[in-house]
Amino acid sequence: SQTIHQWPATLVQPVGSPLSLECTVEGTSNPNLYWYRQAAGRGLQLLFYSVGIGQISSEVPQNLSASRPQDRQFILSSKKLLLSDSGFYLCAWKREDTEAFFGQGTRLTVV
Amino acid sequence: GNSVTQMEGPVTLSEEAFLTINCTYTATGYPSLFWYVQYPGEGLQLLLKATKADDKGSNKGFEATYRKETTSFHLEKGSVQVSDSAVYFCALRPNDYKLSFGAGTTVTVRA
């Protein structure tokens, strides 16, 4: 069966520090991968998606970047965090013939 | 473009009450429609889906019917339980790559 791992579960980082959130998928190959952000009191915003290794599409301009170094690995990064980067980050995967499957999320607090 | 508008919350109900969460969408073509649920501190899980007009998705006592004429996919449950307390997201999939979400509706069921 397929599983998706996302870590860490919670993170508190100071303003200006770097960020690296990792997401890995097991049990499937060549998935589409997604990073969403859920800000407090708001819905889900698609940040990045990837249809293959090294292929990243950015949905909104921001202080974050994404990379896909391996087929089932998706990384969300920042060189310098801002207060406004605080939120709940969700990784997801899907294939053309499936629904989307979400990780447990990372609660990021920038202080 | 593609977008989803869902009823704003929060919604507070008593156990065994009837729940309706309205969802309307804007899309070109014939998107698939979904309801996802997010329990406290967790990622999203698929609740139900419908892939074509007049389809009814159902799961755990929840139902939603894909109404193309009104571009709606309202979620209903006849008798809610405390365990139904969660955030509910309406979503549409316009193509194989993207999944667009509504803002989410927080539902709290009191005993």
HADDOCK unambig.tbl for C-alpha pairs under 7 A between the chains (distance, minus, plus):
assign (segid A and resid 42 and name CA) (segid B and resid 103 and name CA) 5.78 0.50 0.50
assign (segid A and resid 43 and name CA) (segid B and resid 102 and name CA) 6.23 0.50 0.50
assign (segid A and resid 43 and name CA) (segid B and resid 103 and name CA) 3.59 0.50 0.50
assign (segid A and resid 43 and name CA) (segid B and resid 104 and name CA) 5.34 0.50 0.50
assign (segid A and resid 44 and name CA) (segid B and resid 101 and name CA) 6.12 0.50 0.50
assign (segid A and resid 44 and name CA) (segid B and resid 103 and name CA) 6.43 0.50 0.50
assign (segid A and resid 90 and name CA) (segid B and resid 43 and name CA) 6.84 0.50 0.50
assign (segid A and resid 96 and name CA) (segid B and resid 96 and name CA) 4.96 0.50 0.50
assign (segid A and resid 102 and name CA) (segid B and resid 43 and name CA) 5.81 0.50 0.50
assign (segid A and resid 102 and name CA) (segid B and resid 44 and name CA) 5.67 0.50 0.50
assign (segid A and resid 102 and name CA) (segid B and resid 45 and name CA) 6.88 0.50 0.50
assign (segid A and resid 103 and name CA) (segid B and resid 43 and name CA) 5.60 0.50 0.50
assign (segid A and resid 104 and name CA) (segid B and resid 42 and name CA) 5.07 0.50 0.50
assign (segid A and resid 104 and name CA) (segid B and resid 43 and name CA) 4.22 0.50 0.50
assign (segid A and resid 105 and name CA) (segid B and resid 42 and name CA) 6.57 0.50 0.50
assign (segid A and resid 105 and name CA) (segid B and resid 43 and name CA) 5.47 0.50 0.50
